[in-house]
Structures are given as structure tokens and as C-alpha cells.
Amino acid sequence: MRVRAAPGVTRAMVLALLASLGVWAGLQPAQAATISLHCGDVTGLISAITTANGSGGGTIDLNDNNVANCTYTVATTAVSDDGQGFGSSGLPLVTSAIVVNGNNSTIARDSNAGAFRVLEVFGGTLTLNSVTVSGGLAEATSTREGAGGGILNNAGSVALNQAHVTGNQATGTASVNDADGGGIDNVFGGALILNGSSVSANSAVAATAVGGGIDNANNGAVTATASSIDGNQVTATGSFSIAQAGGISNFPGGVLSLSGTDVSGNVVSSGGEADGGGIANFEGQISVANGTISNNTVSGNTANGGGILNQNSTLTSSVKGTVITGNAVSATAIAAGAGIFTDNSTTAGQLTVANAQITGNQNTAGAGGQGFGGGIFNNGALSTNNAAISSNSILAGSGGTAQGGGLFNQNQGNAVLTRGTVTLNTASAPGGTAGGGGIYNNGGTVSIRGARVKNNQPDNCEFTRC
């Protein structure tokens, strides 16, 4: 499993670099000005950002002449690099506090232009209101992965209000074949907030590719309310490739909080390892409340966590009041946790699932392959409270193994099921081995405290009482 290591860059280091570049003055308080621009005036937009940076911040009102379907098409780069090797951006670096009121306009990279992301926030603060960011293409440089196809938030703060990040891409190259954050890459302690906004149809493509929609790394924080992360894709080619987090990735020190947010239709595909169709959490902390994690897919030689993957965390994470449905994992060798995959070796990394529905998720393994956990795969501390684990399935090909249609509990797993139901789940392996349609306990501990386990096929439980 790949985990991005923080390269030691901090917010203080970014601010020091800003000072050395002579833009520290752009971070000092000053009277904010408002600049209004006609539709399509890219030169004016570049000038307005530069002016705001030099004035301690400002407000930019786009499309003041109210043109329908207004687009600011960026054809050349304003920044070749930020001094940290992250490559080029179409607009100037945001180094102060800038508010952009989009009036439903789009800022897009020209599809015929060279490769560059749309914009980078470099230690500054950016608020996008009713703006769409589209068409960015972040290619890896000689020293860095392709990062943030639409937006790179580098130790800054970004707020999206009724804004959209769509159709952007991060890609690797022959020398650095890594890509992170097709839509948005949030790094080095950056803060990203989404309110009523969407991150959709973005992609990360490389031998090692992470975060089709959003990549949250290096102690970043992402908060999304009444938003959607939909239809994003991560693609990695080659038998030793790694693809992770079709919707959102959350790496060490990262904090991810979703409320009333939909994460759906995201895709992870790899010739090797594939993880986390909707959300992939590695050593970070996640909180998901009152949302939907649906119809995300993961496929590879090994495939884990169709809806949510939660791994190696020492922090308590939670999924509450959320519907996890229609997610799928498909693998030639090993497929695990179509709804949720959680693997944490310490009780401090407990995952709590409360008042949630884990239903209709599908685990498929190839001929001779192994499928574990149609609803949930657990190899750590798992607590469910009034959860409905129902109508999940595992199907292994000829001669394969299918275990734990509802819940598969591995040898380090400690699963406590309080109230709720485990019903109508199935495990099937024609010509192979199938068991634990409801619950399969593979040497761990399963405690059932008032939960009802019934009507599962081929049986309700194996190697635990129910």
C-alpha cells in the first residue's frame, strides 16, 4: 500500500520562500479593492490577481456584463513554477487573500494549449463563489508528480461556494510517473472547504495515481458540506501499478470531514493494486455524516474498499447516518470490502459505523481468486451501532473462495455489532469454497450485542456465534 511521505515542507517554509521572492508584502493587511471584469477578459483577470497580491488582497467580480455561459479561456502560463517544482499554472500564484465572484462563469485552460493547471494558491487565501474551474492539465516535472490538475492548494486556504471543479487531469511522465489530485491537490497543511460545490469528472493517470477528485496530503484538512464528489477516475497501468482514491484520498496527518455530501460514481482501475473507490484514508482521520457513498468501483489484480478504504490509522474515524450502496470491487486475485475496507492494527484507530446502511455492494473475484467481505472487511477495531448490513454479495469464479457476504473479520479484527441487522447477504463460489453469508470470522473477535443476523446464504455465520 502506497503512503505519501511528507517531504518536510511546512507553511512557515512557504512563507519564507514568499518573502525571498519579494511577495511578502502581498500577505500584509491592506484595504481590499474590488475589480470588475467583462466576460472573457483573461488579461484583465491575470492583472487583477497580480494587483490583489500586491495590495494585500482584494475582490474580483467576473462577468460583470452578464454574458450567458461566460468562459475565461487561458491559453498560456502565467507561472512556470512556484519554486518548489510543482510546475506551471495558467494564472498567477495566489499569495494574498482574494475573493472571486464568478457570476456563474468558467475559468478554463484552452484545450489546444500546453500542459498547465488552472491555478495555484501559494500560502494565500482564495474564495471562489459561483465559479467553474475546468480543463487544467498538471503534468509531472523532473522532480515532482503531476499535482492538482485544476487547483493546487500549497499551504494556503481555499473555499469553494457553489463552485465546481470539473474536467481536469493530473498525469505522470516517463521520468516521474506519479499523479495526485486530478481536480484538486491539497498539500502542506492546506485547508480546503466546499459548500454546496462539486468536484466531478476529473482524473489522475500514471503508474502510481492517487485522488481522482481530491488528494489531501501532508497534514491538510478538507471539509465538505452539501457537496458532491462524483464521476472522478484514477487509472494506473502496468502489473506493478497502484491506483488509489477515485473520489478523495486522505494521507498521514490529514483530516477529512464530509457532511451531507455525495461521493458517487468514482472509478479506480489498475493492472496491479487498486484501493478506495470513493474514499481512501491512509493514517489520517475521516468523519462522514448524513451522506451517500454509492456506485463507486475498484478493479485490479487486487482490489480493496469499493466505497471506503480506511487503513493504518491510529485515529478514530466515523461513518454516521450514511448510505453506502452499489459499490463494487473486482479483482483477478483478491477482492476485499466492497462497501467498507478497514485495516487498523490498534484500537486507537477504531472505525465507528452508526445508523448507517451498508447495502447492495458487490465483491467479485476471478477464477481461483478470493473474495472477502461483500459489505465490510475488517482487520482492526470496528464498532457498528444500529447499522443495516444487507443484500451485499460475494461471487468468486470457478475454484475460488468467497467468505463474509455481510462481514469478513480477519485475525486482528475486533468487531462489535450493537443492535442493527445483518440480513440477505450472500457468498457464492461455484466449484470453490463459500461460507459465512452473514459473518465470517477468520480468527478475530466478533461480539454481537443485540444485532440480528438472519436470512443470509449459504449460512448466517462461520466461526462465530450469531
Number of C-alpha atoms within 10 A of each C-alpha: 11 13 13 12 10 15 8 8 15 18 17 12 14 20 20 13 17 20 14 10 10 11 17 18 16 23 22 14 12 14 9 15 15 16 19 17 18 17 23 19 16 19 12 16 25 16 15 23 25 19 16 26 25 20 20 23 29 22 20 21 18 29 24 14 12 13 14 11 11 19 23 21 19 26 17 17 20 17 16 15 14 19 11 12 14 24 24 26 29 27 26 24 24 24 28 29 26 26 22 21 21 22 21 20 24 24 27 24 30 19 14 7 12 16 26 31 35 30 27 30 26 24 27 25 22 25 19 21 22 20 24 24 27 29 25 33 31 34 30 26 22 15 12 18 26 33 35 39 40 37 28 29 30 30 27 28 22 26 21 23 20 19 26 25 29 28 23 32 35 36 30 25 17 11 12 19 22 26 36 37 38 43 40 31 32 32 28 26 23 29 22 24 17 24 19 17 25 25 30 28 23 33 35 40 29 29 26 27 35 40 38 44 41 34 32 33 29 25 21 28 24 24 17 24 19 17 25 24 30 28 24 34 32 36 27 29 19 13 13 13 21 28 37 39 39 44 41 32 30 32 27 21 20 25 23 24 18 22 20 18 25 23 32 28 24 34 30 35 29 29 21 22 28 35 39 36 45 41 32 30 29 26 21 29 24 25 17 21 22 17 23 22 29 28 24 35 31 34 28 27 22 24 35 36 36 45 40 31 27 29 21 19 27 17 19 16 23 19 22 20 19 23 22 30 26 22 33 33 34 29 28 22 20 25 35 36 35 44 41 29 27 28 24 24 18 17 16 14 24 24 27 17 24 20 19 23 23 30 27 23 34 28 34 30 30 22 20 19 24 29 39 34 37 45 41 30 32 28 24 29 23 26 18 25 20 18 24 23 29 27 23 34 32 35 28 33 21 16 16 23 27 34 35 38 45 41 29 33 27 22 14 18 26 24 25 18 22 18 17 22 21 29 24 22 32 31 31 26 26 15 14 17 17 26 23 28 35 37 34 29 24 19 14 19 20 23 15 18 14 14 20 16 24 18 17 25 22 16 21 26 24 18 15 17 12 17
